Amino acid sequence: MGWHQELLIGFDLETTGTDPFEARIVTAAVIEVREGEPAGHREWLADPGVPIPADAVAVHGISAERAAAEGLPADRVADAVADVLAGYWATGVPVVAYNAAFDLTLLAAELRRHRLPSLSDRLGGAVPGPVIDPYTIDREVDRYRRGKRTLEAVCAEYGVVLDAAHDASADALAAARLARAIAGRHPKVAALGPAELHRRQIEWHAAWAADFQSFLRRKGNAGAVVDGTWPLREPAGETV
């Protein structure tokens, strides 16, 4: 039985912005998914401790007033989410996140900000994983398909229903279902074990980043830098 037919953990964050090193968690969701159906669900609302810009509110619908009134302190949310993810990884269960490099980098930045143990610390020094990122996998297995690669667009491509885009729980569930759908369409992906698939995604993302960086430089942006690190980027250096 392939990994896509076993327990998967959908994970998603909604945040104050698009820079994973500076943005803060607003909502987080972790969903256990068995055979495409939710089997367990955790969700958090955080008070990020900073203003939530209007453009972010327009995306996820959480106002600063609601977050301050109803949310838990940001450090408690980051700590709880990290503990939950580390618990699954410690038993070898894959965590699925669409564009994982954003969500996991942002979570790691929050842990640093609040001087909390890192994801690696919670795993006894091991590298966090396995991680399954439908964004990275789809970009590799169907690299010449035209159109957007947003979660909504890729769900539509694979026939996955996304009921409420930019709701953390809906996005986490959709990411897990999408991972299953991609594996169902591409047997070579399904045949890989979670650890090997994690390793391949590191290679695929690095190759994509190098190609994209070359493209930007050919187009006249001589200083363009695209970070090829996946799924957890370090804060040093400029990214595109």
TORPA-939020 format. One record per residue: residue number from 1; z, y, x negated of N, C-alpha, C, O, CB in turn. Coordinates in steps of 0.2 Angstrom, whole numbers, plus 2048, in hexadecimal, padded with zeros to 3 digits. Atoms other than C-alpha are relative to their C-alpha. Glycine has a CB too. Example, Ala and Ser with C-alpha at 12.3 -4.5 7.8 and 13.67 -1.06 7.14 Angstrom:
BEGIN
   seq    nZ    nY    nX   caZ   caY   caX    cZ    cY    cX    oZ    oY    oX   cbZ   cbY   cbX
     1   800   7FA   7FC   827   7EA   7C2   800   806   7FC   803   805   7F7   806   800   805
     2   7FF   7FA   804   824   7FB   7BC   803   805   804   804   80B   801   7F9   802   7FE
//
This chain:
BEGIN
   seq    nZ    nY    nX   caZ   caY   caX    cZ    cY    cX    oZ    oY    oX   cbZ   cbY   cbX
     1   800   7FA   7FC   800   800   800   800   806   7FC   804   807   7F7   806   800   805
     2   800   7FA   804   7FB   811   7F9   805   805   801   809   804   806   7F9   803   801
     3   7FB   7FB   7FF   806   820   7F6   800   803   807   805   806   809   800   804   7FA
     4   801   7FC   7FA   7FF   828   805   802   7FD   806   803   800   80C   7F8   802   801
     5   7FE   803   7FA   805   81B   811   808   7FF   7FF   80B   7FB   803   7FD   7F9   800
     6   7F9   801   801   817   81C   80A   803   807   802   800   80C   804   802   7FE   7F9
     7   7FD   7F9   7FF   824   82A   80C   7FE   805   7FC   7FD   805   7F5   808   7FF   7FF
     8   801   7FA   804   81F   83B   807   804   806   802   807   806   808   7F8   802   802
     9   7FB   7FA   7FF   829   84B   806   7FC   806   800   7FA   809   7FB   806   800   7FB
    10   804   7F9   7FF   820   85B   80D   805   805   7FE   80B   805   800   7FD   801   807
    11   7FC   7FA   802   826   86B   805   7FC   806   801   7F6   806   7FF   803   7FF   7F9
    12   803   7F9   800   822   87D   808   805   806   800   80B   805   803   7FC   800   807
    13   7FC   7FA   800   829   88E   805   7FC   806   804   7F6   806   803   802   802   7F9
    14   802   7F9   7FE   826   89F   80E   804   805   7FD   80A   804   7FC   800   801   808
    15   7FC   7FB   805   82A   8AE   804   7FE   807   801   7FB   809   806   7FD   7FE   7F9
    16   801   7F9   7FF   82A   8C0   801   7FA   803   7FD   7F8   809   7FE   806   804   7FD
    17   806   7FE   803   81A   8C1   7F7   7FC   7FA   7FD   7FE   7F5   7FE   802   805   7FB
    18   805   805   803   80C   8B8   7ED   801   7FF   7F9   7FE   7FB   7F6   7F9   803   801
    19   7FF   802   807   813   8B9   7DB   806   7FC   800   80C   7FE   802   802   807   7FC
    20   7FA   805   800   81E   8AA   7D9   805   801   7FB   80B   7FF   7FC   7FD   7F9   7FE
    21   7FA   7FE   804   828   8B2   7CB   804   805   802   80A   806   800   7FD   802   7F9
    22   7FC   7FA   7FD   82D   8C1   7D5   802   7FF   807   807   801   80A   7FC   806   7FF
    23   7FF   801   7F9   82C   8BB   7E7   807   7FC   802   809   7F8   7FD   7FA   7FD   804
    24   7F9   804   7FE   83C   8B4   7F0   7FE   7FC   806   7FA   7FD   80A   805   805   802
    25   801   805   7FB   83E   8A6   7FC   803   803   807   808   807   807   804   7F9   7FF
    26   7FE   7FD   7F9   83F   8AB   80F   801   7F9   804   807   7F9   807   7FA   804   803
    27   7FF   807   7FD   83D   899   817   7FE   7FB   7FB   7F9   7FC   7F7   7FC   800   807
    28   802   806   803   83C   888   810   800   7FA   804   805   7FA   809   805   7FF   7F9
    29   800   806   7FC   838   877   817   7FF   7FA   7FC   7FB   7FA   7F8   7FB   801   806
    30   802   807   803   839   865   811   800   7FB   806   805   7FB   80A   806   7FF   7FB
    31   801   804   7FA   833   858   81D   7FE   7F9   7FD   7FA   7F8   7F9   7FA   802   805
    32   802   807   801   833   845   81B   7FA   7FE   805   7FB   7FF   80B   806   7FB   801
    33   806   802   7FC   822   83E   821   7FF   7F9   7FE   7FE   7F7   7F9   7FA   804   7FE
    34   802   807   801   81F   82C   824   7FA   7FE   805   7FA   800   80B   806   7FB   802
    35   806   802   7FD   80E   826   829   7FD   806   804   7FB   805   80A   801   7FA   805
    36   803   7FA   7FD   809   838   82D   805   803   805   803   809   808   7FA   7FF   803
    37   7FC   7FD   7FB   818   83B   839   807   802   7FD   809   7FF   7F8   801   7FB   805
    38   7FA   7FE   803   828   845   835   806   7FC   802   806   7F9   808   801   807   803
    39   7FA   805   7FF   837   83A   833   807   804   7FE   80C   801   7FF   7FF   7FA   7FB
    40   7FA   7FD   802   844   847   82C   7FE   807   7FE   7F8   808   7FC   803   7FD   7FA
    41   802   7F9   800   844   85A   82B   806   804   7FE   80B   804   801   7FD   803   807
    42   7FB   7FB   802   84E   867   822   7FC   807   7FF   7F6   807   7FD   803   7FF   7F9
    43   803   7F9   801   84A   87A   823   806   805   7FF   80B   804   801   7FD   802   807
    44   7FB   7FB   802   853   889   81C   7FC   807   801   7F6   808   801   801   800   7F9
    45   802   7F9   7FF   852   89C   820   804   804   7FB   80B   803   7FB   801   803   807
    46   7FC   7FC   805   857   8A7   811   800   807   801   7FB   80A   804   7FD   7FE   7F9
    47   800   7F8   801   85D   8B9   80F   7FE   801   7F9   801   800   7F5   807   803   802
    48   802   7FF   807   852   8BD   800   804   805   7FC   803   805   7F6   7F9   801   800
    49   7FC   7FB   804   85D   8CC   7FB   7FB   806   7FE   7FE   80A   7FB   803   7FD   7FB
    50   805   7FA   801   84D   8D7   7FA   7FC   801   806   7FC   7FD   80B   7FC   7FE   7FA
    51   804   7FF   7FA   842   8DF   807   7FA   7FB   800   7F8   7F9   7FB   7FD   807   7FF
    52   805   804   7FE   835   8D4   80F   7FA   805   802   7FA   808   807   801   7FB   805
    53   806   7FB   7FE   824   8DE   80E   7FD   7FE   807   7FD   7F8   809   7FB   7FF   7FA
    54   803   801   7FA   81B   8E0   81E   7FA   7FB   800   7F9   7F8   805   7FD   807   802
    55   805   805   800   80C   8D6   818   803   7F9   800   7FF   7F4   802   7FB   802   7FA
    56   7FE   807   800   817   8C7   815   803   7FF   807   802   7F9   809   806   800   7FB
    57   7FD   801   7F9   820   8C9   826   7FA   7FF   805   7FA   7FA   809   803   807   803
    58   806   802   7FC   80E   8C9   82E   7FE   7F9   7FF   7FB   7F6   803   7FB   805   7FE
    59   802   807   801   80B   8B8   826   805   7FB   803   802   7F7   807   800   7FF   7F8
    60   7FB   805   7FD   81B   8AF   82A   804   802   806   808   7FE   809   804   7FE   7FA
    61   7FC   7FE   7FA   823   8B9   837   807   801   800   80B   803   805   7FF   7FC   805
    62   7F9   7FF   801   834   8BB   82F   802   807   7FE   800   809   7F8   803   7FA   7FB
    63   7FE   7F9   802   83B   8CD   82F   806   800   7FB   80A   7FB   7FB   801   804   806
    64   7FA   7FF   804   847   8D3   822   807   800   804   80C   7FE   802   800   807   7FC
    65   7FA   7FF   7FC   853   8D7   830   803   7F9   803   809   7F7   802   7FF   804   807
    66   7FE   806   7FE   853   8C5   837   802   7FC   7FA   807   7F8   7FA   7FA   7FC   803
    67   7FE   803   806   854   8BE   825   807   802   7FE   80B   7FD   7FC   7FB   801   7FA
    68   7F9   7FE   801   864   8C8   822   805   7FE   805   80A   7FC   803   800   808   7FF
    69   7FB   802   7FB   86C   8C4   832   801   7F9   801   806   7F6   802   7FD   803   807
    70   800   808   7FF   868   8B1   833   7FF   7FC   7FA   801   7F6   7FA   7FB   7FE   805
    71   801   804   806   864   8AC   821   806   7FE   7FC   80B   802   7FC   7FA   803   7FC
    72   7FB   802   805   86E   8A3   815   7FF   804   7F9   7FA   806   7F8   800   7F9   7FE
    73   801   7FD   806   871   8AB   804   7FA   7FD   7FC   7FA   7F7   7FC   806   801   7FB
    74   805   803   803   862   8A9   7F9   801   7FA   7FB   7FE   7F5   7FA   7FC   805   7FC
    75   7FE   805   805   86B   89F   7EB   802   7FA   803   800   7F4   801   806   803   7FC
    76   7FE   806   7FC   872   893   7F8   7F9   7FC   802   7F9   7F6   802   804   801   806
    77   806   804   7FD   860   88F   7FF   7FD   7FD   7FA   7FB   7F8   7FA   7FC   805   803
    78   804   803   805   858   88D   7EE   804   7FA   7FD   800   7F5   7FB   800   806   7FA
    79   7FC   806   803   866   882   7E8   7FF   7FA   804   7FE   7F4   802   808   802   7FF
    80   801   806   7FB   865   877   7F8   7F9   7FD   7FF   7F8   7F7   7FF   802   802   807
    81   807   802   800   852   876   7F7   7FF   7FC   7FA   7FC   7F6   7FA   7FB   805   801
    82   801   803   806   852   871   7E5   804   7F9   800   801   7F4   7FD   803   804   7FA
    83   7FC   806   7FF   860   864   7E8   7FC   7FB   804   7FC   7F5   802   807   801   802
    84   803   805   7FB   856   85C   7F6   7FA   7FD   7FC   7F9   7F7   7FC   7FE   803   806
    85   806   802   803   846   85B   7EC   801   7FC   7FA   7FE   7F6   7F9   7FB   806   7FD
    86   7FE   804   805   84E   854   7DD   803   7F9   802   802   7F4   7FE   806   804   7FB
    87   7FE   806   7FE   856   847   7E7   7FB   7FB   802   7FB   7F5   800   804   801   806
    88   806   804   7FF   845   841   7ED   7FD   7FD   7F9   7FB   7F8   7F8   7FB   803   804
    89   803   802   807   83E   841   7DB   804   7FB   7FD   801   7F7   7F9   7FF   807   7FC
    90   7FB   805   804   84D   838   7D4   7FE   7F9   803   800   7F4   7FF   807   802   801
    91   801   807   7FE   848   829   7DF   7F8   7FF   800   7F6   7F9   803   802   7FF   807
    92   807   801   801   835   82B   7DB   7FC   802   806   7F6   800   806   7FF   7F9   7FF
    93   804   7FE   7FA   830   832   7EC   7FC   806   7FF   7FF   80B   7FC   804   801   806
    94   804   7FA   801   821   83E   7EB   802   806   805   803   805   80B   7F9   7FF   800
    95   800   7FA   7FC   823   850   7F1   7F9   803   800   7F6   804   7FB   805   805   7FC
    96   807   7FE   7FE   813   857   7F9   801   808   801   805   80A   806   7FD   7FD   806
    97   800   7F9   7FF   810   86A   7F8   7F9   803   7FF   7F6   801   7FA   805   804   7FB
    98   807   7FE   800   800   873   7FB   800   806   7FB   804   80B   7FD   7FD   802   807
    99   7FF   7FB   805   7FD   87E   7EC   807   800   7FD   80A   805   7FC   7FE   807   802
   100   7FA   801   802   80C   877   7E4   802   805   7FA   808   806   7FA   801   7F9   7FD
   101   7FF   7FC   805   80B   882   7D5   804   807   802   808   80A   7FE   7FA   802   7FB
   102   7FD   7FA   7FD   810   891   7E0   807   7FE   802   80C   802   800   7FC   803   805
   103   7F9   802   7FD   81F   889   7E9   805   7FE   7FB   80A   800   7FB   7FF   7FB   806
   104   7FB   802   805   827   880   7DB   801   805   7FA   807   806   7F8   7FD   7FA   7FC
   105   7FE   7FA   804   825   88F   7CF   804   805   803   809   807   7FF   7F9   803   7FD
   106   7FC   7FB   7FD   82C   89A   7DB   808   7FD   801   80C   801   800   7FE   802   807
   107   7F9   803   800   83B   88E   7DE   803   800   7FA   809   802   7F9   7FF   7F9   803
   108   7FD   7FF   806   83E   88D   7CC   802   807   7FE   807   808   7FA   7FB   7FD   7FA
   109   7FE   7F9   801   83E   8A0   7CA   806   802   804   80A   805   801   7FA   804   802
   110   7FA   7FE   7FC   84B   8A1   7D8   806   7FD   7FC   80B   800   7FC   7FF   7FD   807
   111   7FA   803   803   856   894   7CF   802   804   7F9   808   805   7F8   7FE   7F9   7FE
   112   7FF   7FC   805   854   89E   7BF   804   807   801   809   809   7FE   7FA   802   7FC
   113   7FD   7FA   7FE   858   8AE   7C8   807   800   802   80B   804   800   7FC   803   806
   114   7F9   800   7FE   868   8A8   7CF   804   7FB   7FB   80A   7F9   7FD   800   7FC   807
   115   7FC   804   805   86D   89E   7BF   802   7F9   803   808   7F7   801   806   804   7FD
   116   7FF   807   7FD   86C   88D   7C8   7FD   7FB   7FB   7F8   7FD   7F8   7FE   800   807
   117   803   805   804   868   87D   7C0   7F8   7FF   802   7F6   800   808   803   7F9   801
   118   807   801   7FF   855   87A   7BE   7FE   7FA   803   803   7F6   804   7FC   801   7F9
   119   802   806   7FE   84B   86D   7C6   801   7FA   7FB   803   7F5   7FD   7F9   800   803
   120   7FF   805   805   84B   863   7B6   807   7FF   7FE   809   7F9   7FD   7FC   803   7F9
   121   7F9   801   801   85D   866   7B3   803   7FB   806   807   7F6   804   804   806   801
   122   7FE   804   7FB   860   85D   7C4   7FE   7F9   800   800   7F5   803   7FE   803   807
   123   803   807   801   856   84E   7BE   802   7FE   7F9   7FE   7F9   7F7   7F8   801   801
   124   7FE   802   807   85F   84C   7AE   7FC   801   7FB   7FB   7FE   7F6   801   7F8   801
   125   805   7FE   805   852   855   7A4   7F9   7FD   801   7F5   7FF   7FD   802   7FE   7F9
   126   807   802   7FE   843   84C   7AC   7FC   805   803   7FE   80A   806   801   7FA   804
   127   805   7FB   7FD   833   855   7B1   800   7FF   807   800   7F9   809   7F9   7FF   7FD
   128   801   801   7F8   833   858   7C4   7FA   7FC   802   7F4   7FE   7FF   801   807   803
   129   805   804   7FD   828   84C   7CD   801   7F9   802   807   7F7   801   7FA   800   7FA
   130   807   7FF   7FF   81E   843   7D3   7FF   806   806   802   806   80B   7FC   7FA   802
   131   803   7FB   7FB   815   852   7DC   7F9   7FE   802   7F5   7FC   7FE   801   807   7FD
   132   807   801   7FD   806   850   7E7   7FE   807   803   801   809   808   800   7FA   805
   133   802   7F9   7FE   7FC   860   7EA   7F9   7FF   803   7F4   7FF   7FF   800   805   7FA
   134   806   801   7FC   7EE   85E   7F7   7FB   806   7FD   7F5   804   7FD   800   800   807
   135   804   7FB   803   7E7   86F   7F0   7FC   7FE   7FA   7F6   7FE   7F9   804   806   7FF
   136   802   802   806   7E5   869   7DF   7FB   7F9   800   7F6   7F9   7FD   805   7FE   7FB
   137   804   807   7FF   7DE   857   7E4   7FA   802   803   7F4   800   801   804   7FB   804
   138   806   7FF   7FD   7D2   85E   7F0   7FB   804   7FC   7F5   803   7FC   801   804   807
   139   804   7FC   804   7CB   86A   7E4   7FC   7FC   7FB   7F7   7FE   7F8   804   806   7FC
   140   803   805   805   7C8   85C   7D8   7FB   7FB   803   7F5   7FA   801   805   7FC   7FC
   141   804   805   7FD   7C1   84F   7E4   7FA   802   804   7F5   7FF   805   804   7FB   804
   142   806   7FD   7FD   7B5   85B   7ED   7FF   807   7FE   7FF   80C   801   802   800   808
   143   800   7FA   803   7B3   868   7E1   7FA   805   802   7FA   80B   801   7FF   7FF   7F8
   144   806   7FC   7FF   7A2   86E   7E7   7FF   802   807   7FA   805   809   7F9   7FC   7FE
   145   800   7FE   7F9   7A6   870   7F9   801   808   801   806   80B   7FE   806   7FD   804
   146   7FF   7F9   7FF   7A4   882   7FF   805   802   805   807   7FE   809   7F9   803   802
   147   7FB   7FE   7FC   7B0   88C   808   807   801   7FD   808   800   7F7   801   7FC   806
   148   7FA   7FE   802   7C2   891   807   804   7FA   7FF   803   7F4   801   804   804   805
   149   7FB   805   802   7D0   886   800   807   801   803   80C   7FF   800   800   7FE   7F9
   150   7FA   7FE   7FD   7DE   88D   80B   803   7F9   803   7FF   7F5   804   800   805   805
   151   7FD   806   7FC   7EA   880   813   7FC   7FF   807   7FA   7FA   808   807   801   801
   152   803   801   7F9   7E2   884   824   7F9   7FD   7FF   7F7   7F9   803   800   807   803
   153   807   802   801   7D0   882   81D   800   7F8   7FE   7FB   7F5   801   7FD   804   7FB
   154   800   807   803   7D4   871   814   802   7FC   806   800   7F6   806   804   800   7FA
   155   7FE   805   7FA   7DD   86A   823   7FB   7FF   805   7FA   7FA   807   806   804   804
   156   806   801   7FB   7CE   86E   82E   7FB   7FB   7FD   7F8   7F7   801   7FD   807   801
   157   805   805   803   7C3   865   821   802   7F9   801   7FD   7F5   802   7FF   802   7F9
   158   7FD   807   800   7CE   855   822   802   7FE   807   805   7F9   808   805   7FF   7FB
   159   7FE   802   7F9   7D2   856   835   807   800   801   80A   7FC   805   7FD   7FA   801
   160   7F9   800   800   7E4   85A   832   802   806   805   800   80C   803   804   800   7F9
   161   7FE   7FB   7FC   7EC   864   840   806   804   7FD   80B   802   7FA   803   7FD   807
   162   7FB   7FC   803   7F6   873   83A   802   805   806   7FE   80A   808   7FD   804   7FA
   163   7FE   7FD   7FA   7FF   87A   849   802   808   7FF   800   80C   803   806   7FD   803
   164   7FD   7F9   801   807   88A   842   800   802   7F8   805   801   7F5   807   801   803
   165   801   7FF   807   800   88F   831   805   806   7FE   807   80A   802   7F9   803   7FE
   166   7FB   7FC   803   80D   898   826   807   800   803   80B   804   802   7FE   808   800
   167   7F9   803   7FE   81C   890   82F   801   7FB   7FB   7FE   7F6   7FA   800   7FE   807
   168   7FF   804   805   824   887   821   800   7F9   802   7FE   7F4   7FE   807   802   7FC
   169   7FF   807   7FE   828   877   82B   7F9   7FE   802   7F7   7F8   800   804   800   806
   170   807   802   7FE   816   877   832   7FC   7FF   7FA   7F8   7FA   7F9   7FD   805   804
   171   804   801   806   80E   879   821   802   7FA   7FC   7FE   7F7   7F9   801   807   7FB
   172   7FE   806   803   819   86C   819   7FE   7FA   803   7FC   7F5   7FF   808   800   7FF
   173   803   806   7FC   814   85F   826   7F9   800   7FF   7F6   7FA   7FD   802   800   807
   174   807   800   801   802   864   824   7FE   7FE   7F9   7F9   7FA   7F8   7FD   807   802
   175   802   802   807   802   862   811   801   7F9   7FF   7FD   7F6   7FC   805   804   7FC
   176   7FF   807   800   809   851   813   7FB   7FC   803   7F8   7F7   801   807   7FD   802
   177   805   803   7FC   7FD   84C   820   7F9   801   7FC   7F5   7FC   7FC   7FF   803   807
   178   806   7FE   803   7EF   854   816   7FF   7FB   7FA   7FA   7F9   7F8   7FF   807   7FE
   179   800   804   806   7F4   84A   806   7FD   7F9   802   7FA   7F5   7FF   807   7FF   7FD
   180   802   806   7FD   7F2   83A   811   7F9   800   801   7F5   7FB   800   804   7FE   806
   181   807   800   7FE   7E1   83F   818   7FC   800   7FA   7F6   7FD   7FA   7FF   806   804
   182   804   800   806   7DA   843   806   800   7F9   7FD   7FB   7F7   7FB   803   805   7FB
   183   800   807   803   7E0   832   800   7FC   7FB   804   7F9   7F7   802   807   7FE   7FF
   184   804   804   7FC   7D8   82A   80F   7F9   801   7FF   7F5   7FC   800   802   801   807
   185   807   7FF   802   7C7   832   80B   7FE   7FE   7F9   7F8   7FC   7F8   7FF   807   802
   186   802   801   807   7C8   82F   7F9   804   7FA   7FD   80A   7FC   7FA   801   807   7FB
   187   7FC   806   802   7CE   81D   7F4   802   801   7F9   807   7FE   7F7   7FB   7FA   801
   188   7FE   7FF   807   7CE   822   7E2   807   803   7FF   80B   802   7FB   7FB   803   7FB
   189   7FA   7FC   800   7DC   82E   7E5   806   7FC   803   80B   7FB   801   800   807   805
   190   7FB   804   7FD   7E5   822   7F1   803   7FA   7FB   808   7F8   7FB   7FD   7FD   806
   191   7FE   806   805   7E5   814   7E3   804   802   7FA   807   7FE   7F7   7F9   7FE   7FD
   192   7FC   7FE   805   7EE   81F   7D7   808   7FF   802   809   801   808   7FF   807   7FD
   193   7F9   7FF   7FE   801   81D   7D6   802   807   800   7FF   80B   7FD   804   7FC   7FB
   194   7FE   7F9   800   80B   82D   7D9   801   803   7F9   7FF   809   7F8   807   800   804
   195   7FF   7FD   807   810   82F   7C6   7F9   801   7FD   7F8   807   7FA   804   7FB   7FC
   196   806   7FF   803   7FE   82D   7C1   7FC   805   803   7F8   809   800   7FC   7F9   800
   197   804   7FB   7FC   7F7   838   7CF   803   807   7FD   800   80C   7FC   801   800   807
   198   7FD   7FA   802   804   845   7C9   7FD   802   7F9   7FB   808   7F8   808   7FF   7FF
   199   803   7FE   806   7FD   844   7B7   7F9   802   800   7F7   807   7FD   800   7F9   7FB
   200   807   7FE   7FF   7EB   845   7BD   800   807   802   7FB   80B   800   7FC   7FB   805
   201   800   7F9   7FE   7EF   855   7C6   801   805   7FB   7FE   80B   7FB   805   801   806
   202   7FF   7FB   805   7F6   85D   7B7   7F9   801   7FC   7F7   807   7FA   805   7FD   7FB
   203   806   800   804   7E5   859   7AE   7FB   804   805   7F7   808   802   7FD   7F9   7FF
   204   805   7FC   7FB   7DA   85F   7BE   802   807   800   7FD   80B   800   801   7FC   807
   205   7FE   7F9   800   7E4   86F   7BF   7FE   804   7FA   7FB   809   7FA   807   801   802
   206   801   7FD   806   7E2   873   7AD   7F8   801   7FF   7F6   806   7FD   803   7FC   7FA
   207   807   800   801   7CF   86F   7AD   7FD   806   805   7F9   80A   803   7FD   7FA   802
   208   802   7FB   7FB   7CD   87A   7BD   802   807   7FD   7FD   80C   7FD   803   7FF   807
   209   7FE   7F9   803   7D7   889   7B5   7FB   802   7FA   7FA   808   7FA   807   7FF   7FE
   210   805   7FE   806   7CC   888   7A5   7F9   802   803   7F7   807   800   800   7FA   7FB
   211   807   7FF   7FE   7BC   888   7AF   800   807   804   7FC   80B   803   7FE   7FB   805
   212   800   7FA   7FD   7C2   896   7BA   801   806   7FC   7FE   80C   7FD   806   800   805
   213   7FF   7FA   805   7C8   8A1   7AC   7F9   801   7FC   7F8   807   7FB   805   7FD   7FA
   214   807   7FF   803   7B7   89E   7A3   7FB   804   805   7F8   809   803   7FD   7FA   7FE
   215   805   7FC   7FB   7AE   8A4   7B3   802   807   801   7FE   80C   801   801   7FD   807
   216   7FE   7F9   800   7B9   8B4   7B4   7FE   804   7FA   7FC   809   7FB   807   800   801
   217   802   7FD   807   7B5   8B8   7A2   7F9   801   800   7F7   806   7FE   803   7FC   7FA
   218   807   7FF   800   7A3   8B5   7A5   7FE   806   804   7F9   809   803   7FC   7FA   802
   219   801   7FB   7FC   7A4   8C1   7B3   802   807   7FE   801   80C   802   803   7FE   807
   220   7FE   7FA   803   7AB   8CF   7A8   807   801   800   809   806   7FD   7FD   805   805
   221   7F9   7FF   801   7BD   8CD   7A9   802   7FC   7FA   805   7F6   7FA   804   7FD   806
   222   7FF   803   807   7BF   8C9   796   808   7FE   7FF   809   7F9   7FB   7FE   805   7FB
   223   7F9   802   801   7D2   8C8   797   803   7FC   805   809   7FB   806   804   807   800
   224   7FD   804   7FB   7D4   8BD   7A6   803   7FA   7FD   801   7F6   7F9   7FA   7FD   805
   225   7FC   806   802   7E1   8AF   7A4   802   7FD   806   805   7FF   80B   806   802   7FC
   226   7FE   804   7FB   7E3   8A1   7B0   804   7FB   7FE   802   7F7   7FA   7F9   7FD   804
   227   7FB   805   802   7F2   897   7AE   7FE   7F9   802   7FE   7F7   808   808   802   803
   228   802   807   7FE   7EE   884   7AD   806   7FC   801   805   7F6   801   7FC   7FE   7FA
   229   7FA   804   800   800   87E   7AE   801   7FE   808   800   802   80C   806   804   7FE
   230   7FE   803   7FA   804   873   7BD   805   7FB   800   805   7F7   7FB   7F9   7FD   804
   231   7FF   7FC   7FA   80F   871   7C7   805   805   800   807   808   805   802   7FB   806
   232   7FA   7FC   801   81C   87C   7C0   7FE   805   7FA   7FE   803   7F4   806   7FD   7FE
   233   802   7FB   805   817   88C   7B7   806   804   7FD   80B   805   800   7FB   805   802
   234   7FB   7FC   803   821   896   7AA   7FF   807   801   7F9   809   802   801   7FE   7F9
   235   801   7F9   7FE   824   8A8   7AD   7FC   804   7FA   7FA   80A   7FC   806   804   801
   236   803   7FC   805   81D   8AE   79C   7F9   800   800   7F6   7FB   802   802   7FD   7F9
   237   807   800   800   80C   8B4   79B   7FD   803   807   800   802   80C   7FC   7FA   7FE
   238   803   7FE   7FA   800   8BC   7A7   7FC   7FB   804   7F8   7F7   800   7FC   806   7FF
   239   804   804   7FC   7F8   8B2   7B5   7FB   803   804   7FC   809   806   804   7FB   804
   240   805   7FE   7FC   7E9   8B4   7C0   801   7FD   807   7FD   7FF   80C   7F9   7FF   7FD
//
